[in-house]
Amino acid sequence: MQRHGPRTTVAPRLRATGFLLLVVHLLIVGWLMLRPRTVPWVPAANLQPLASIDAELARGGWAAVWHLGGPLLLLAPLGVLLPLAGGRLNVSPLGSVARTVFGGAMISLAIELVQTAVPGQVPDVDAVLLNTLGVALAHLAVVPAARSRLRRRNDRLGGATPRIPRVGLAPQADVFPVGRTYF
């Protein structure tokens, strides 16, 4: 259950910075992944889950680390930037992870689907899996600790913020004068 009250979101400047960084990151990823490449031949698309991951692990060495680490790190910043752009502090940790991972998976899937129309780019279902795993790992590594720290900071500063009492509603007799019908 989400707590409603003062300071349940991050500062507007921090949220705007997160949104700006998110847009910049997505533009860079779009440029890297969706620009046409001139190659003499193009391999077939990989639509079998875990096939290219198994092939890379079987090959072993630094080449496997390079080929598996690239897609793992490509969208990993989304694990931090999506919650930062959302700006909520008091959310369920499981719900936050689920929303962020789903958003990262949908962005990765959209990139792979658009790649089918780009010359020289080959769609790979394993790239979607690795991108999503990278988003999840980055979120779990950074966001819970950062939210906890921001909540503690807001609780410390919360006492100094002046509070204005809410204005009550006017009685119904004052709102609807006698003799008039609005229906």
VOLUMZA-338431 format. One line per field, with one value per residue (C-alpha): residue number from 1; residue in three letters; x, y, z. Coordinates in nm, 2 decimals, decimal comma. Last residue first. Layout:
N
i = [NUM;...];
aa = [ALA;...];
east = [X;...];
north = [Y;...];
up = [Z;...];
//
This chain:
183
i = [183;182;181;180;179;178;177;176;175;174;173;172;171;170;169;168;167;166;165;164;163;162;161;160;159;158;157;156;155;154;153;152;151;150;149;148;147;146;145;144;143;142;141;140;139;138;137;136;135;134;133;132;131;130;129;128;127;126;125;124;123;122;121;120;119;118;117;116;115;114;113;112;111;110;109;108;107;106;105;104;103;102;101;100;99;98;97;96;95;94;93;92;91;90;89;88;87;86;85;84;83;82;81;80;79;78;77;76;75;74;73;72;71;70;69;68;67;66;65;64;63;62;61;60;59;58;57;56;55;54;53;52;51;50;49;48;47;46;45;44;43;42;41;40;39;38;37;36;35;34;33;32;31;30;29;28;27;26;25;24;23;22;21;20;19;18;17;16;15;14;13;12;11;10;9;8;7;6;5;4;3;2;1];
aa = [PHE;TYR;THR;ARG;GLY;VAL;PRO;PHE;VAL;ASP;ALA;GLN;PRO;ALA;LEU;GLY;VAL;ARG;PRO;ILE;ARG;PRO;THR;ALA;GLY;GLY;LEU;ARG;ASP;ASN;ARG;ARG;ARG;LEU;ARG;SER;ARG;ALA;ALA;PRO;VAL;VAL;ALA;LEU;HIS;ALA;LEU;ALA;VAL;GLY;LEU;THR;ASN;LEU;LEU;VAL;ALA;ASP;VAL;ASP;PRO;VAL;GLN;GLY;PRO;VAL;ALA;THR;GLN;VAL;LEU;GLU;ILE;ALA;LEU;SER;ILE;MET;ALA;GLY;GLY;PHE;VAL;THR;ARG;ALA;VAL;SER;GLY;LEU;PRO;SER;VAL;ASN;LEU;ARG;GLY;GLY;ALA;LEU;PRO;LEU;LEU;VAL;GLY;LEU;PRO;ALA;LEU;LEU;LEU;LEU;PRO;GLY;GLY;LEU;HIS;TRP;VAL;ALA;ALA;TRP;GLY;GLY;ARG;ALA;LEU;GLU;ALA;ASP;ILE;SER;ALA;LEU;PRO;GLN;LEU;ASN;ALA;ALA;PRO;VAL;TRP;PRO;VAL;THR;ARG;PRO;ARG;LEU;MET;LEU;TRP;GLY;VAL;ILE;LEU;LEU;HIS;VAL;VAL;LEU;LEU;LEU;PHE;GLY;THR;ALA;ARG;LEU;ARG;PRO;ALA;VAL;THR;THR;ARG;PRO;GLY;HIS;ARG;GLN;MET];
east = [-3,08;-2,96;-3,27;-3,29;-3,55;-3,31;-2,95;-2,72;-2,37;-2,46;-2,72;-2,46;-2,23;-1,89;-1,61;-1,32;-0,99;-0,68;-0,44;-0,11;0,21;0,54;0,84;1,10;0,98;1,01;1,38;1,48;1,21;1,31;1,67;1,56;1,33;1,61;1,85;1,59;1,51;1,88;1,93;1,62;1,72;2,08;2,16;1,81;1,75;2,08;2,02;1,66;1,77;2,06;1,83;1,59;1,88;2,00;1,66;1,59;1,93;1,85;1,56;1,80;1,71;1,98;2,08;2,25;1,96;1,71;1,35;1,40;1,57;1,23;1,12;1,44;1,42;1,05;1,14;1,41;1,18;0,91;1,16;1,28;0,93;0,85;1,16;1,08;0,72;0,81;1,10;0,88;0,59;0,82;0,97;0,63;0,63;0,71;0,96;0,80;0,99;0,88;1,19;1,40;1,22;1,29;1,65;1,78;1,69;1,70;2,08;2,10;1,98;2,31;2,49;2,35;2,35;2,73;2,82;2,71;2,93;3,22;3,22;3,19;3,48;3,68;3,69;3,42;3,30;3,04;2,92;2,88;2,68;2,46;2,38;2,31;2,06;1,90;1,56;1,52;1,43;1,78;1,77;1,97;2,32;2,39;2,64;2,88;2,81;2,70;2,53;2,21;2,16;1,90;2,10;2,36;2,14;1,85;2,07;2,20;1,85;1,73;2,01;1,94;1,57;1,64;1,90;1,64;1,38;1,62;1,72;1,35;1,29;1,59;1,47;1,12;1,24;1,15;0,80;0,62;0,72;0,40;0,13;0,00;0,16;0,13;0,00];
north = [1,87;2,20;2,30;2,63;2,69;2,69;2,77;2,46;2,52;2,70;2,44;2,17;2,29;2,42;2,17;2,19;2,37;2,16;2,27;2,42;2,24;2,42;2,20;2,18;1,84;1,68;1,75;1,45;1,24;1,35;1,24;0,90;0,86;0,95;0,70;0,42;0,51;0,49;0,16;0,00;0,15;0,05;-0,32;-0,44;-0,20;-0,27;-0,64;-0,61;-0,38;-0,62;-0,92;-0,74;-0,66;-1,02;-1,17;-0,92;-0,99;-1,36;-1,30;-1,18;-0,94;-0,89;-0,54;-0,51;-0,32;-0,19;-0,33;-0,62;-0,39;-0,22;-0,55;-0,58;-0,22;-0,27;-0,59;-0,40;-0,12;-0,37;-0,57;-0,25;-0,15;-0,49;-0,49;-0,15;-0,23;-0,56;-0,42;-0,14;-0,37;-0,60;-0,30;-0,17;0,21;0,50;0,71;0,78;0,98;0,81;0,95;0,80;0,47;0,45;0,58;0,31;-0,01;0,19;0,21;-0,16;-0,12;-0,19;-0,36;-0,71;-0,67;-0,59;-0,84;-1,15;-1,08;-0,94;-1,21;-1,48;-1,32;-1,31;-1,69;-1,94;-2,09;-2,30;-2,00;-1,81;-2,09;-2,13;-1,76;-1,77;-2,05;-1,92;-1,86;-1,97;-1,67;-1,59;-1,40;-1,54;-1,41;-1,11;-1,10;-0,84;-0,59;-0,23;-0,13;0,07;0,26;0,12;-0,03;0,24;0,54;0,40;0,33;0,69;0,83;0,60;0,72;1,09;1,04;0,86;1,13;1,40;1,21;1,15;1,52;1,61;1,38;1,53;1,88;1,79;1,66;1,30;1,19;1,09;1,42;1,50;1,24;0,93;0,60;0,34;0,00];
up = [-1,36;-1,23;-1,03;-0,85;-0,58;-0,29;-0,36;-0,43;-0,30;0,02;0,12;0,06;0,32;0,19;0,17;0,41;0,34;0,41;0,68;0,54;0,65;0,69;0,59;0,87;1,00;0,66;0,62;0,82;0,67;0,32;0,38;0,51;0,21;-0,03;0,13;0,12;-0,24;-0,33;-0,16;-0,33;-0,67;-0,71;-0,73;-0,79;-1,07;-1,24;-1,22;-1,36;-1,65;-1,74;-1,73;-1,97;-2,21;-2,19;-2,27;-2,55;-2,70;-2,68;-2,91;-3,18;-3,46;-3,73;-3,84;-4,18;-4,34;-4,09;-4,12;-3,88;-3,64;-3,56;-3,39;-3,19;-3,07;-2,97;-2,78;-2,59;-2,50;-2,40;-2,19;-2,01;-1,93;-1,79;-1,59;-1,45;-1,37;-1,20;-1,00;-0,87;-0,79;-0,59;-0,40;-0,32;-0,36;-0,13;-0,32;-0,66;-0,92;-1,23;-1,41;-1,13;-1,16;-1,54;-1,50;-1,26;-1,44;-1,77;-1,72;-1,79;-2,15;-2,32;-2,03;-2,08;-2,46;-2,45;-2,18;-2,38;-2,68;-2,48;-2,22;-2,49;-2,68;-2,35;-2,33;-2,40;-2,73;-2,55;-2,36;-2,69;-2,85;-2,54;-2,54;-2,91;-2,87;-2,54;-2,70;-3,07;-3,29;-3,40;-3,73;-4,02;-4,07;-4,29;-4,57;-4,72;-4,44;-4,46;-4,14;-4,11;-3,79;-3,55;-3,26;-3,20;-3,28;-3,09;-2,79;-2,80;-2,82;-2,54;-2,32;-2,39;-2,32;-1,99;-1,89;-1,95;-1,75;-1,46;-1,46;-1,45;-1,16;-0,97;-1,04;-0,93;-0,59;-0,53;-0,47;-0,15;0,01;0,20;0,24;0,08;0,17;-0,10;0,00];
//
